[in-house]
Amino acid sequence: MKKIGSVMILLVMAMLLVFSSCSQSSAGGEKTASEPAVQEKAVEAARQGSALEFTDMGRYKKQPGYKIGYSFHGGGISFDIQSINAFKWVAEEQFGGIIDELYVTEAQFDVSKQISDVEDLMAKGIDGLVISPTSPTAVIPIIDKLYDAGIPVVVVLGEYDGSKYTAYRATDAQAFGRMGGEWIVEKLTEKYGSPKGNVIALRGVAGAAADVGRWERGAKPVLDKYPDIKIVGEAEGQWAYDEGRRVSESLLTANPDVDAIWSCGGQMSLAAAEVCDEKGLKGVFITGEDYNGFYKYWVANKAKGFSSLSPTYPSWIATEGLSTLVSVLMGESVVKTVLYPPPTVTDDTVENYVIPDLPDTIWVATSVPHDILTEWYK
């Protein structure tokens, strides 16, 4: 992996990379009380564009073929299925000649299960681990255990508060949430002349790394700055369409005067938009994500006044973690911490990213080529 002179250059390159990937492969201050008392310095450096830290060259060097573990935080919902399939596909396509065994586990958002999964992977004698954490804090001891045993660990995707890891590759979840919160403030100010109104929050799973980053440390602190913006309801939609629809129906029945919905995930955004239509609720601002079904809805209803902002959570970041792990096993020095800014789709650009000929269940920001996605979802 090439060394680059500043984190800001890395972040700009990441932004360009994800939009290129989407268009070519698939489609187009003060800390709040909810933040950890001691934030990982490398992560904060990455956010602020300050000094880079590199891994030691040769520290983890081993001869191929490698035994690689991937401990995934969730499982079952469409993003998870696509993300895991993409990880396996990249492992075979790019590294099939040097990876002998690939073990993939799914924790189903259960911290205890993820800890058990990682212990099982250690018992299998893995040479390295890629892990998307179920929690920013609860899995720190097991990751520390691997790190202290000399096993390289690359943390991906989720918010993580530990400091003992080989490398960290993630979308900035706090920025993801903050963008949506700021967009809601802007829209409410346009509507009322000042930042005020009623907001519903569709969360993922409370305590899960992505939910903590996006909501607790991202959107909520933004909205809490404005006393006339009221969070009138929140519920866990578990990042799923069916559960998102169920909780949206409940919240919107109780709060028909809602002005905006902040959503932690694209399937829940689609569910909320459809429930608003069914209840005749017009002009509700809803944040989104790169779920193809939501983009299809957005495009179809934009002329009717529907408006959204969609930070994205590219699944290819997990495969970047795999590439990073392979690099350190081959003896290379890599940047320890890279946070990718969430590429953002707007009312003006959504047509460039929706994929009309693929199912709703596709997640647009992927490194998997269109023809492979077509084969998977035919």
C-alpha positions as CSV (number, residue, x, y, z in Angstrom):
1,M,0.0,0.0,0.0
2,K,1.4,3.4,-0.9
3,K,2.2,5.9,1.8
4,I,0.4,9.2,1.4
5,G,1.5,12.4,2.9
6,S,-1.6,13.5,4.7
7,V,-4.9,12.0,6.0
8,M,-6.8,14.7,4.1
9,I,-5.4,13.4,0.8
10,L,-6.4,9.9,1.8
11,L,-10.0,11.1,2.5
12,V,-10.3,13.0,-0.8
13,M,-9.0,10.0,-2.6
14,A,-11.5,7.8,-0.8
15,M,-14.3,10.1,-1.8
16,L,-13.3,9.9,-5.4
17,L,-12.8,6.2,-5.3
18,V,-16.3,5.4,-4.0
19,F,-18.0,7.6,-6.5
20,S,-15.9,6.1,-9.3
21,S,-16.8,2.7,-8.0
22,C,-20.5,3.5,-7.9
23,S,-20.6,5.0,-11.4
24,Q,-18.4,2.3,-13.1
25,S,-19.3,-0.8,-11.3
26,S,-22.9,-0.5,-10.1
27,A,-24.5,2.8,-10.9
28,G,-24.1,5.6,-10.8
29,G,-15.6,21.6,19.4
30,E,-16.7,20.2,22.7
31,K,-17.4,16.5,23.3
32,T,-21.0,15.5,24.2
33,A,-21.7,13.3,27.1
34,S,-22.3,10.3,24.8
35,E,-18.8,10.3,23.4
36,P,-16.1,8.2,25.1
37,A,-14.0,9.9,27.7
38,V,-10.9,9.0,25.8
39,Q,-11.3,8.8,22.1
40,E,-8.8,6.8,20.2
41,K,-6.1,9.3,19.2
42,A,-5.5,7.9,15.7
43,V,-9.2,8.1,14.9
44,E,-9.3,11.8,16.0
45,A,-6.2,12.4,14.0
46,A,-7.9,10.9,10.9
47,R,-10.9,13.1,11.5
48,Q,-8.9,16.2,11.8
49,G,-6.3,15.6,9.1
50,S,-3.3,15.4,11.3
51,A,-0.3,13.1,11.5
52,L,-0.4,9.6,10.1
53,E,0.7,6.5,11.9
54,F,2.0,3.5,10.1
55,T,2.4,-0.1,11.0
56,D,5.9,-1.5,11.4
57,M,7.2,-3.0,8.1
58,G,7.6,-6.8,8.4
59,R,6.0,-7.1,11.8
60,Y,3.4,-9.6,10.7
61,K,5.1,-11.1,7.7
62,K,4.2,-14.7,6.9
63,Q,4.4,-16.9,3.9
64,P,1.2,-17.6,2.0
65,G,-1.3,-19.4,2.1
66,Y,-3.1,-17.6,4.8
67,K,-5.9,-18.6,7.1
68,I,-8.1,-15.5,7.3
69,G,-11.1,-14.9,9.7
70,Y,-13.9,-12.4,9.1
71,S,-16.0,-11.8,12.1
72,F,-19.1,-9.9,10.9
73,H,-21.3,-7.9,13.4
74,G,-24.7,-8.7,11.9
75,G,-26.3,-11.1,9.5
76,G,-29.5,-11.7,7.6
77,I,-30.5,-8.3,6.3
78,S,-29.8,-7.4,2.7
79,F,-26.7,-5.2,3.4
80,D,-25.1,-7.9,5.4
81,I,-25.7,-10.5,2.8
82,Q,-24.3,-8.4,0.0
83,S,-21.4,-7.2,2.1
84,I,-20.4,-10.8,3.1
85,N,-20.8,-12.1,-0.5
86,A,-18.6,-9.2,-1.7
87,F,-16.0,-10.0,0.9
88,K,-15.9,-13.7,-0.2
89,W,-15.9,-12.7,-3.9
90,V,-12.9,-10.3,-3.5
91,A,-11.1,-12.9,-1.4
92,E,-11.4,-15.4,-4.2
93,E,-10.9,-13.0,-7.2
94,Q,-8.0,-11.0,-5.8
95,F,-6.4,-13.2,-3.2
96,G,-7.4,-16.7,-4.1
97,G,-3.8,-17.7,-4.8
98,I,-2.5,-16.8,-1.4
99,I,-5.5,-17.4,0.9
100,D,-5.9,-21.1,1.7
101,E,-8.8,-20.8,4.2
102,L,-11.4,-18.1,4.7
103,Y,-13.7,-18.4,7.8
104,V,-16.7,-16.1,8.0
105,T,-18.9,-15.8,11.1
106,E,-22.0,-13.7,11.6
107,A,-22.7,-12.4,15.1
108,Q,-26.3,-11.3,14.5
109,F,-25.6,-8.1,16.6
110,D,-24.9,-10.3,19.6
111,V,-21.8,-9.2,21.5
112,S,-21.5,-12.6,23.3
113,K,-21.7,-14.5,20.1
114,Q,-19.1,-12.3,18.4
115,I,-16.7,-12.9,21.3
116,S,-17.3,-16.7,21.0
117,D,-16.9,-16.5,17.2
118,V,-13.5,-14.8,17.6
119,E,-12.4,-17.3,20.2
120,D,-13.3,-20.1,17.7
121,L,-11.4,-18.4,14.9
122,M,-8.3,-18.2,17.2
123,A,-8.6,-21.9,17.9
124,K,-8.6,-22.6,14.2
125,G,-5.2,-21.0,14.0
126,I,-6.0,-17.9,11.8
127,D,-3.1,-15.8,10.6
128,G,-5.2,-12.6,10.7
129,L,-8.7,-11.3,11.5
130,V,-10.9,-8.7,9.9
131,I,-13.7,-7.7,12.3
132,S,-16.7,-5.4,12.1
133,P,-17.4,-4.8,15.8
134,T,-20.9,-5.4,17.3
135,S,-20.1,-2.7,19.9
136,P,-17.6,0.2,20.1
137,T,-16.6,-1.0,23.6
138,A,-17.7,-4.5,24.5
139,V,-15.4,-6.4,22.1
140,I,-12.3,-4.4,23.1
141,P,-11.0,-7.2,25.4
142,I,-11.2,-9.9,22.7
143,I,-9.6,-7.7,20.1
144,D,-6.9,-6.8,22.6
145,K,-6.3,-10.5,23.2
146,L,-5.6,-11.2,19.5
147,Y,-3.4,-8.1,19.2
148,D,-1.4,-9.1,22.3
149,A,-1.0,-12.6,20.8
150,G,0.6,-11.1,17.7
151,I,-2.3,-11.8,15.4
152,P,-3.0,-8.9,13.1
153,V,-6.5,-7.4,13.5
154,V,-8.1,-5.1,11.0
155,V,-11.2,-3.4,12.4
156,V,-13.7,-2.3,9.7
157,L,-17.1,-0.6,9.1
158,G,-18.2,0.1,12.7
159,E,-17.4,2.7,15.4
160,Y,-14.6,1.4,17.6
161,D,-13.1,2.9,20.8
162,G,-10.2,0.5,21.3
163,S,-6.6,1.3,20.6
164,K,-5.0,-2.1,20.1
165,Y,-5.5,-2.9,16.5
166,T,-3.3,-3.3,13.4
167,A,-5.4,-1.2,11.2
168,Y,-8.8,0.5,11.1
169,R,-10.9,1.1,8.0
170,A,-14.3,2.6,8.3
171,T,-16.8,5.1,7.0
172,D,-16.9,8.0,9.5
173,A,-20.2,7.0,11.2
174,Q,-20.4,10.2,13.2
175,A,-20.1,12.2,10.0
176,F,-22.9,10.0,8.5
177,G,-25.2,10.9,11.3
178,R,-24.2,14.5,11.5
179,M,-24.8,15.1,7.8
180,G,-28.4,13.9,8.2
181,G,-28.9,15.9,11.3
182,E,-27.6,19.1,9.7
183,W,-29.8,18.5,6.6
184,I,-32.9,18.2,8.8
185,V,-32.0,21.4,10.6
186,E,-31.6,23.2,7.2
187,K,-34.9,21.9,5.9
188,L,-36.8,22.8,9.1
189,T,-35.3,26.3,9.0
190,E,-36.4,26.7,5.4
191,K,-39.9,25.5,6.3
192,Y,-40.4,27.6,9.5
193,G,-37.9,30.4,9.2
194,S,-36.0,29.0,12.2
195,P,-34.8,25.6,13.3
196,K,-37.9,24.1,14.9
197,G,-40.2,21.1,14.3
198,N,-40.9,17.5,15.3
199,V,-38.5,14.8,14.4
200,I,-38.7,11.0,14.6
201,A,-35.5,8.9,14.8
202,L,-35.4,5.4,13.3
203,R,-32.4,3.8,14.9
204,G,-30.7,0.5,14.0
205,V,-30.0,-1.5,17.1
206,A,-29.2,0.4,20.3
207,G,-25.6,-0.1,21.4
208,A,-24.5,-1.5,18.0
209,A,-21.4,0.2,16.7
210,A,-23.1,1.8,13.6
211,D,-26.0,3.1,15.7
212,V,-23.8,4.6,18.4
213,G,-21.7,6.4,15.8
214,R,-24.6,7.6,13.5
215,W,-27.2,8.5,16.1
216,E,-25.7,8.9,19.6
217,R,-22.5,10.6,18.5
218,G,-23.6,11.9,15.1
219,A,-27.2,13.1,14.5
220,K,-28.5,13.5,18.0
221,P,-25.9,16.0,19.2
222,V,-26.7,18.1,16.2
223,L,-30.4,18.1,16.8
224,D,-30.0,18.6,20.6
225,K,-28.4,22.0,19.9
226,Y,-31.8,23.4,18.9
227,P,-34.3,23.6,21.8
228,D,-37.2,24.1,19.4
229,I,-36.4,20.8,17.5
230,K,-38.2,18.1,19.4
231,I,-37.3,14.4,19.1
232,V,-40.9,13.2,19.6
233,G,-40.2,9.5,19.1
234,E,-37.5,7.0,18.4
235,A,-37.4,3.2,17.9
236,E,-35.1,0.5,16.7
237,G,-35.9,-0.7,13.2
238,Q,-33.0,-3.1,13.2
239,W,-31.9,-1.8,9.7
240,A,-34.6,-4.0,8.2
241,Y,-37.6,-3.1,6.0
242,D,-40.2,-5.1,7.9
243,E,-39.2,-4.0,11.3
244,G,-38.7,-0.4,10.0
245,R,-42.2,-0.5,8.6
246,R,-43.7,-1.8,11.9
247,V,-42.0,0.9,14.1
248,S,-42.7,3.6,11.5
249,E,-46.4,2.8,11.6
250,S,-46.4,3.0,15.4
251,L,-44.4,6.2,15.6
252,L,-46.3,8.0,12.8
253,T,-49.7,7.0,14.3
254,A,-48.6,8.5,17.6
255,N,-47.0,11.6,15.9
256,P,-48.9,12.6,12.8
257,D,-47.5,16.1,13.0
258,V,-44.0,15.0,12.4
259,D,-41.8,17.2,10.2
260,A,-38.8,15.0,9.6
261,I,-37.5,11.5,10.0
262,W,-33.8,10.8,10.7
263,S,-33.1,7.2,9.6
264,C,-30.1,5.1,10.5
265,G,-30.5,2.9,7.4
266,G,-31.9,2.8,3.8
267,Q,-34.4,0.0,4.2
268,M,-36.0,1.8,7.1
269,S,-36.1,5.0,5.1
270,L,-38.1,3.3,2.3
271,A,-40.4,1.8,4.9
272,A,-41.0,5.2,6.5
273,A,-41.6,6.9,3.2
274,E,-44.2,4.4,2.2
275,V,-46.0,4.6,5.6
276,C,-46.1,8.4,5.2
277,D,-47.8,8.0,1.8
278,E,-50.3,5.5,3.2
279,K,-51.2,7.9,6.0
280,G,-51.4,10.9,3.7
281,L,-48.5,12.7,5.5
282,K,-47.0,15.1,2.9
283,G,-43.7,17.0,3.0
284,V,-42.0,14.9,5.6
285,F,-38.2,15.1,5.2
286,I,-36.5,11.7,5.4
287,T,-32.8,11.0,5.4
288,G,-31.7,7.9,3.5
289,E,-28.9,5.6,2.6
290,D,-27.7,3.8,-0.6
291,Y,-30.4,1.2,-0.7
292,N,-31.5,0.8,-4.3
293,G,-35.2,0.4,-3.3
294,F,-35.1,3.8,-1.5
295,Y,-33.3,5.4,-4.5
296,K,-36.1,4.1,-6.8
297,Y,-38.7,5.5,-4.5
298,W,-36.8,8.8,-4.4
299,V,-36.6,9.2,-8.1
300,A,-40.2,8.2,-8.7
301,N,-41.5,10.7,-6.1
302,K,-39.1,13.6,-6.4
303,A,-41.4,15.5,-8.8
304,K,-44.1,15.2,-6.2
305,G,-41.9,17.1,-3.7
306,F,-40.1,14.3,-1.9
307,S,-36.7,15.4,-0.8
308,S,-33.9,13.5,0.9
309,L,-30.2,13.4,1.7
310,S,-28.4,10.1,1.5
311,P,-25.0,9.6,3.2
312,T,-23.7,6.2,2.1
313,Y,-22.0,3.3,3.9
314,P,-19.9,1.5,1.2
315,S,-19.7,-2.2,1.7
316,W,-16.4,-2.2,-0.1
317,I,-14.7,-0.8,3.0
318,A,-14.8,-4.3,4.5
319,T,-12.9,-5.6,1.5
320,E,-10.4,-2.8,1.8
321,G,-9.9,-4.2,5.3
322,L,-9.1,-7.6,3.7
323,S,-6.6,-6.0,1.3
324,T,-5.0,-4.2,4.2
325,L,-4.7,-7.4,6.2
326,V,-3.1,-9.2,3.3
327,S,-0.6,-6.4,2.9
328,V,0.6,-6.6,6.5
329,L,0.8,-10.4,6.2
330,M,3.1,-9.9,3.2
331,G,5.3,-7.6,5.3
332,E,4.2,-4.2,4.1
333,S,3.7,-1.1,6.2
334,V,0.2,0.4,6.0
335,V,-1.5,3.5,7.3
336,K,-3.0,2.4,10.7
337,T,-6.2,4.4,10.7
338,V,-8.3,5.6,7.7
339,L,-11.7,7.1,8.1
340,Y,-13.6,7.5,4.8
341,P,-16.0,10.4,4.6
342,P,-19.5,9.2,3.7
343,P,-20.1,9.9,0.0
344,T,-23.4,11.7,-0.2
345,V,-26.3,11.6,-2.7
346,T,-28.7,14.5,-3.0
347,D,-31.9,15.5,-4.8
348,D,-29.7,16.7,-7.7
349,T,-27.6,13.5,-8.1
350,V,-29.8,10.5,-7.1
351,E,-30.6,9.7,-10.8
352,N,-26.9,9.0,-11.3
353,Y,-26.8,6.3,-8.7
354,V,-30.1,4.4,-8.8
355,I,-29.8,1.0,-10.6
356,P,-33.2,0.5,-12.3
357,D,-32.4,-2.9,-13.7
358,L,-31.4,-4.5,-10.4
359,P,-33.6,-5.4,-7.4
360,D,-34.5,-3.1,-4.6
361,T,-32.3,-5.1,-2.3
362,I,-29.0,-4.0,-3.9
363,W,-26.8,-1.6,-2.0
364,V,-25.4,0.8,-4.6
365,A,-22.0,1.7,-3.1
366,T,-20.2,-1.6,-3.9
367,S,-17.0,-2.7,-5.6
368,V,-18.7,-5.7,-7.1
369,P,-19.2,-5.3,-10.9
370,H,-22.7,-4.9,-12.4
371,D,-22.5,-8.2,-14.2
372,I,-21.6,-10.1,-11.0
373,L,-24.5,-8.4,-9.1
374,T,-26.8,-9.4,-12.0
375,E,-25.7,-13.0,-11.6
376,W,-26.2,-13.0,-7.8
377,Y,-29.7,-11.4,-8.0
378,K,-31.1,-12.9,-11.2
